[in-house]
């Protein structure tokens, strides 16, 4: 199962480094409503880095859930996007069972 995520750049900057905060909202499956608030994911990127995340409130877009707190994915964002750049992009997630990892 493939999920679509949308990267949003937030207006707040962190202190003291001035990083532009970003977040990922994930489109819920219209039939199952998955992922739901409280669902937990272990996100493994192409570099093999693991991020333990939970879906939380705050997407403010119907049919989407917010993946973790914005700062939880900071290391991932910093590797892929310029610090000062406003980013509106899509990412895709493949759901796999724990036994296939």
Buried (B, 14 or more C-beta within 10 A) or exposed (E): EEBEBBBBBEEEEEEEEEBBBBBBBBBBBEEEEBBEEEBEBEBBBEEEEEBEBBBBEBBEEEEBBBBBBBEBBBEBBEEEBEEEEEEEEEBEBEEEEEEEE
